[in-house]
Amino acid sequence: MIKNIILCGGSGTRLWPLSRKLMPKQFLKLFDGKSLFQETIRRNRELVEKIEIITNEEQYFLALDQAEEMKINANFILEEIARNTAAAIAFAALNNDNEDILFVTPSDHLIKNEEKYKEAIERAKDLATKGYLVTFGIIPTESHTGYGYIEANGEDVIKFHEKPDLKTVKEYLRKGNFFWNSGMFMFKAGVYLEELQKYSPEIYEEVLKSYEKRQIISKNQIRLKNMQNISDLSIDYAVMEKSDKIKVIKSEFEWSDVGSFDGLSKEIKGQKAIEINSKNNFYFSDNAKVIATIGLENCIVINTRDAILISKKGETQKVKEIVKKLEKDNKEIVETHTKVYRPWGNFETLIENGGYKVKKIVVKPGKRLSLQKHFHRNEHWIVVSGTAEVEIEDKKFILRPNESTYIKMGEKHRLSNPGKIPLEVIEIQVGEYTGEDDIIRIEDDFRRNF
């Protein structure tokens, strides 16, 4: 059996402010209304017999939502904390039969020329069936210093090379037998575990301990615990650079990891702006704000409701440095957008000031928020559209559009949508503190730990 193991973690730092830790780039619907995660599912679903998704608990409901939009019934492995690809893939291997072939793919890559893609996969299957660990090498199209490189002799790997400087890259391209390391792999589950145990026994043992203590939530979902002692190491360091069973497939399809705004600007259409003495710029806005520039050249301008990024083209790899600075001074703007997704729907902060906050809450049909209470704020709910079922202490009642209610500080309450269309509510919070951590959950349909 062939299974697609989709690695779906990531902190979303390289495309900030579009991408955030709780809404990383693989979930942004920038590609004809689909996300890179959804494109990964679409591309691979006909090539494999089952899809398994490895993600963290915070991103699980977002991944589940988008997978359900694609009408697939995937298995989920939820990591307590991120421990890099060596461990993540080992969990997937333990969760499958030794003879199962695992096609491991990131969830945030853009691939074109899918006929060539299928050809590469078919060749990889042949080699994986024979017991090899197969990686996919991408033919370089430019002198890129942001990727690792694979030095090859035919399908034999000579050596893996870390991200090189520009001079070294040009030498690689001159020689012609160097490929970008795509981060995609194919192998039998048992072969990978054997090689991991041989070359990185500490990781293997700690992964095994954690897997044995897994929590089985349902047939399609397991939750991993006790991961603190697992080394944070990639599959390349842990296995691929050491094993003598490695093969590389020369992959002729078009590939991008969309790892910067320079890369993204080549793949999506930018927004029009009012320009004076400006040229060769890329503009993107996630709202209706007008962008106007004077004397701006060769720049990238990214606008969101709560942040603006302006960078010279060719320098957007440094966004990670901006994020590091923000994490010290304004961690929340790195974590979330003003619009935050939850398993029951989403909420968007419209106004926030000292002592009050205004949100728009959208609840999916048939869903409800947790039964909860707050110690530092009162809340007003006003129904804009749909039907709301409201529970406050021991009372339950229905609210319709243009009707409202008031929840006192400390009262147990819950908002539900019993209808067949989305419920839209304006929530006004008033109190000394309106942070998201002032929520005491009493009951929760989604068994959230955060």
C-alpha positions in Angstrom: 0.0 0.0 0.0 1.2 3.5 -0.9 0.4 6.3 1.5 1.0 10.1 1.2 2.4 11.4 4.5 1.9 15.1 4.5 4.1 17.1 6.9 2.0 20.0 8.0 3.6 21.9 10.8 5.6 25.1 10.3 5.6 28.4 12.1 4.8 30.7 9.2 7.7 33.1 9.7 9.0 33.5 6.1 5.8 35.0 4.7 4.9 37.3 7.6 2.7 39.3 7.9 0.5 37.2 5.5 1.5 34.1 7.4 1.4 33.7 11.2 2.2 30.9 13.6 -1.5 29.9 13.8 -2.1 30.5 10.1 1.2 29.4 8.3 1.7 29.7 4.6 0.4 26.2 3.7 -3.1 27.3 4.8 -3.3 30.6 3.0 -5.8 30.4 0.1 -3.7 32.3 -2.4 -3.8 30.0 -5.4 -7.2 30.2 -7.1 -9.0 30.0 -3.8 -7.0 27.0 -2.7 -4.1 26.7 -0.2 -0.8 24.9 -0.8 -2.0 22.3 1.7 -5.1 21.7 -0.4 -3.1 21.6 -3.6 -0.9 18.9 -2.1 -4.0 16.8 -1.4 -5.4 17.4 -4.8 -2.1 16.5 -6.5 -1.5 13.3 -4.6 -4.9 11.9 -3.9 -5.1 9.9 -7.1 -1.5 8.6 -6.8 -1.8 7.0 -3.4 -4.3 4.8 -1.5 -4.4 6.8 1.7 -3.4 10.2 3.1 -2.0 10.8 6.6 -1.4 14.3 7.9 1.1 15.0 10.6 0.5 18.4 12.3 0.4 20.0 15.7 -2.6 20.3 18.0 -3.0 24.0 17.4 -3.3 23.6 13.6 -5.3 20.4 13.6 -8.8 21.9 13.2 -7.5 24.2 10.4 -6.0 21.2 8.6 -9.2 19.1 9.2 -11.4 21.9 7.9 -9.4 22.3 4.7 -9.1 18.5 4.2 -12.9 18.2 4.5 -13.3 20.9 1.9 -11.3 18.6 -0.4 -13.7 15.8 0.5 -11.0 13.4 1.8 -11.1 11.3 5.0 -7.5 11.5 6.1 -5.8 10.1 9.2 -4.2 12.6 11.6 -1.1 12.3 13.8 -1.0 15.2 16.2 2.3 16.1 17.7 2.5 17.7 21.2 5.5 19.7 20.2 7.5 20.0 17.0 10.6 17.8 16.8 11.5 18.2 13.1 11.1 15.7 10.2 13.2 12.7 11.5 10.8 12.2 14.4 7.6 13.1 12.5 8.3 10.6 9.7 9.2 7.9 12.3 5.8 8.4 13.9 4.2 7.9 10.5 6.3 4.8 9.9 5.4 3.3 13.3 1.7 3.9 12.5 1.9 1.8 9.3 2.9 -1.7 8.2 6.6 -2.2 7.5 5.9 -3.0 3.9 3.8 0.1 3.3 5.5 2.6 1.0 5.4 6.1 2.4 5.5 9.1 0.0 6.5 11.9 2.3 5.8 15.4 1.1 5.8 18.9 2.7 2.4 20.7 2.6 3.7 24.0 1.4 5.2 23.4 -2.0 4.0 24.5 -5.4 4.4 22.0 -8.3 3.7 22.4 -11.9 4.0 20.0 -14.9 2.3 17.2 -13.1 2.9 14.6 -15.8 6.6 14.9 -15.1 5.7 14.8 -11.4 3.9 11.5 -11.9 6.8 10.0 -13.9 9.2 10.9 -11.0 6.9 9.2 -8.5 6.6 6.0 -10.6 10.4 5.7 -10.7 10.6 6.4 -7.0 8.1 3.5 -6.4 10.3 1.1 -8.2 13.3 2.0 -6.1 11.4 2.1 -2.9 10.0 -1.4 -3.5 13.6 -2.6 -3.8 14.4 -1.3 -0.3 16.0 2.1 -1.1 15.4 5.4 0.6 14.5 7.7 -2.3 14.7 11.5 -2.4 13.7 13.8 -5.2 16.3 16.2 -6.6 15.1 19.3 -8.4 17.0 20.6 -11.4 18.2 24.1 -10.4 16.8 27.0 -12.4 18.8 29.8 -10.7 21.7 30.4 -8.4 19.7 29.9 -5.2 21.5 30.0 -1.8 18.4 29.2 0.2 18.2 25.5 -0.6 20.3 22.5 0.3 21.9 20.7 -2.6 22.3 17.0 -3.5 25.5 15.9 -5.4 24.7 12.9 -7.6 26.1 10.4 -10.0 23.0 9.2 -11.9 20.6 8.0 -9.3 23.4 7.5 -6.7 23.9 10.2 -4.1 27.5 11.3 -3.6 26.8 13.8 -0.9 24.3 16.2 0.7 25.4 19.8 0.9 24.1 22.5 3.3 22.9 25.8 2.0 26.0 27.2 0.1 27.2 30.7 -0.6 26.7 32.2 -4.1 30.2 31.4 -5.3 29.7 27.7 -4.4 26.3 27.6 -6.0 27.6 28.9 -9.3 30.3 26.1 -9.2 27.6 23.5 -8.6 25.5 24.8 -11.5 28.6 24.7 -13.8 29.3 21.1 -12.9 25.6 20.1 -13.6 25.3 17.1 -11.3 23.8 19.1 -8.4 20.1 19.3 -7.5 18.0 21.2 -5.0 17.0 19.1 -2.1 13.1 19.1 -2.4 12.4 17.6 1.1 10.2 14.9 -0.6 11.0 11.2 0.1 9.7 7.7 -0.7 10.5 4.5 1.1 9.1 1.5 2.9 8.1 2.3 6.5 10.2 -0.6 7.9 13.3 0.4 5.9 13.2 3.9 7.3 12.8 2.7 10.9 15.7 0.3 10.4 18.0 3.0 9.1 16.8 5.5 11.8 17.6 2.9 14.5 21.0 2.2 13.0 22.2 5.8 12.5 20.2 7.8 15.1 19.3 5.3 17.8 18.5 7.9 20.4 15.8 9.5 18.2 14.4 6.0 17.4 14.2 5.0 21.1 12.5 8.3 22.2 10.1 8.2 19.3 9.1 4.6 20.1 8.5 5.5 23.8 6.3 8.5 22.8 4.4 6.4 20.2 3.7 3.6 22.8 2.1 6.3 25.1 0.0 7.7 22.3 -3.6 8.7 22.9 -6.0 7.2 20.4 -8.7 9.8 20.0 -10.6 8.1 17.2 -10.1 5.7 14.3 -8.6 8.6 12.3 -6.8 10.6 15.0 -4.0 9.8 17.4 -2.3 12.3 19.8 1.3 12.0 20.7 2.7 12.8 24.2 6.0 12.8 26.0 8.0 14.2 23.1 10.3 16.5 25.1 13.3 14.1 25.0 13.2 13.7 21.2 16.1 15.4 19.4 15.1 18.2 17.0 16.8 16.8 13.9 15.8 16.6 10.2 15.6 13.4 8.3 18.6 14.6 6.3 20.9 14.8 9.3 19.5 11.7 11.1 19.4 9.3 8.2 19.8 10.5 4.6 23.4 11.8 5.0 24.5 8.5 6.6 22.7 5.6 5.0 24.1 3.6 2.1 20.6 2.9 0.7 19.9 6.4 -0.7 18.8 7.0 -4.3 17.9 10.4 -5.9 15.4 10.9 -8.7 16.2 13.6 -11.2 12.9 15.5 -11.1 12.0 17.6 -14.1 8.7 19.1 -12.9 8.6 22.8 -11.9 8.9 23.2 -8.1 9.0 26.0 -5.6 8.8 26.0 -1.8 7.4 29.5 -2.0 9.8 30.3 0.8 9.9 34.1 0.4 7.9 37.0 -1.0 10.3 37.1 -3.9 9.2 33.5 -4.7 5.5 34.2 -4.1 5.5 37.3 -6.3 6.4 35.0 -9.3 3.5 32.7 -8.6 0.5 35.0 -7.9 -0.9 38.1 -9.4 -0.2 41.3 -7.4 -2.6 44.1 -6.7 -2.9 47.3 -8.7 -1.6 50.4 -7.0 -1.6 54.1 -7.8 2.0 54.8 -8.8 4.0 58.0 -9.6 7.6 57.5 -10.7 7.3 53.9 -9.5 8.0 50.7 -11.3 8.8 47.0 -11.0 7.0 46.6 -7.7 4.8 43.8 -6.3 1.8 44.8 -4.1 -0.5 42.5 -2.1 -3.2 43.4 0.3 -5.7 41.2 2.1 -8.2 44.0 2.5 -9.6 46.8 0.4 -7.1 49.5 1.4 -5.8 51.6 -1.5 -2.0 51.4 -2.1 -0.3 54.5 -3.6 3.5 54.9 -4.1 5.8 57.7 -5.2 9.3 57.0 -6.4 9.3 53.4 -5.4 11.2 50.8 -7.5 11.9 47.1 -7.2 10.1 46.7 -4.0 7.6 44.3 -2.4 4.7 45.8 -0.4 2.5 43.5 1.7 -0.5 44.9 3.5 -2.7 43.3 6.1 -5.2 44.7 8.6 -2.6 45.0 11.4 0.8 45.1 9.7 2.7 46.4 6.6 5.9 44.9 5.2 8.0 46.9 2.7 11.1 45.2 1.3 13.5 45.6 -1.6 13.2 42.7 -4.0 15.9 40.1 -3.4 16.0 40.7 0.3 12.7 39.2 1.5 14.6 36.2 3.0 15.4 38.5 5.9 11.7 38.6 7.0 12.7 35.9 9.6 15.0 38.6 11.2 12.0 40.9 11.5 9.9 38.2 13.1 12.7 37.5 15.7 12.6 41.2 16.7 8.8 41.2 16.8 8.7 38.1 19.1 10.5 40.2 21.8 8.2 43.3 21.5 4.9 42.2 20.1 4.6 38.4 20.2 0.8 38.4 19.4 1.3 39.9 15.9 3.6 37.0 15.1 1.1 34.4 16.5 -2.2 35.4 15.0 -4.0 37.6 12.5 -6.8 39.9 13.5 -8.9 37.0 12.1 -8.4 33.8 14.0 -9.8 30.4 13.0 -11.3 28.0 15.5 -12.9 24.5 15.0 -16.4 26.1 15.3 -15.7 28.9 12.9 -13.7 32.2 13.2 -13.6 35.5 14.9 -12.1 38.8 13.8 -11.1 41.7 16.0 -12.6 44.9 14.5 -11.6 47.4 17.2 -9.4 47.1 20.3 -8.7 49.8 22.9 -8.0 50.1 26.5 -11.0 48.6 28.3 -13.0 47.3 25.4 -12.8 45.1 22.3 -15.2 44.6 19.4 -15.2 41.2 17.5 -17.1 39.7 14.6 -17.8 36.0 15.4 -18.9 33.5 12.7 -20.2 30.1 13.9 -20.6 27.2 11.4 -23.9 25.5 11.1 -24.4 22.9 13.8 -21.3 24.0 15.8 -20.9 25.7 19.2 -18.3 27.4 21.2 -17.1 25.9 24.5 -19.1 26.4 27.7 -16.9 29.1 29.4 -16.6 32.0 31.7 -14.4 35.1 32.1 -13.0 36.8 35.2 -12.1 40.2 33.7 -14.8 41.1 31.2 -18.5 41.4 30.4 -19.8 40.6 27.0 -22.6 41.9 24.7 -23.8 39.7 21.8 -25.7 41.2 18.9 -26.9 38.8 16.1 -26.3 40.1 12.6 -27.4 37.0 10.6 -28.5 33.5 11.3 -30.0 32.0 14.4 -28.2 31.9 17.8 -28.9 29.6 20.7 -27.6 31.2 23.8 -26.9 29.5 27.1 -26.2 31.7 30.2 -26.0 29.9 33.6 -29.2 27.7 33.7 -31.1 29.6 31.0 -31.3 28.8 27.2 -33.0 31.0 24.6 -32.9 31.9 20.9 -31.7 35.1 19.3 -32.5 36.2 15.8 -31.0 39.1 13.7 -31.0 42.5 15.4 -31.6 40.9 18.8 -29.0 40.9 21.6 -28.0 39.7 25.1 -25.6 40.5 27.9 -23.3 38.2 29.8 -22.0 39.3 33.2 -18.4 38.7 34.3 -18.1 35.3 35.8 -21.3 33.8 34.3 -21.1 30.5 32.5 -22.2 30.9 28.9 -22.2 29.3 25.4 -23.0 30.4 21.9 -24.4 27.8 19.4 -25.6 27.7 15.8 -28.6 25.4 15.5 -29.4 26.6 12.0 -28.3 25.6 8.5 -26.5 28.9 7.5 -23.5 30.5 9.2 -24.3 32.5 12.4 -22.7 36.0 12.5 -22.5 37.8 15.8 -20.9 41.1 16.9 -19.4 40.7 20.3 -18.5 43.7 22.5 -16.2 43.0 25.4 -15.9 45.5 28.2 -13.5 45.0 31.1 -10.1 45.6 32.6 -8.6 42.8 30.5 -9.8 41.4 27.2 -7.1 38.9 26.3 -7.8 35.5 24.8 -6.3 33.8 27.8 -9.2 35.0 30.0 -11.2 32.0 29.0 -12.0 29.2 31.5 -13.4 26.3 29.5 -15.9 24.1 31.4 -17.0 21.9 28.5 -15.6 21.7 24.9 -16.9 19.7 22.0 -13.4 19.7 20.5 -11.4 18.6 23.5 -8.9 21.4 23.1 -5.9 21.6 25.3 -5.2 25.3 24.4 
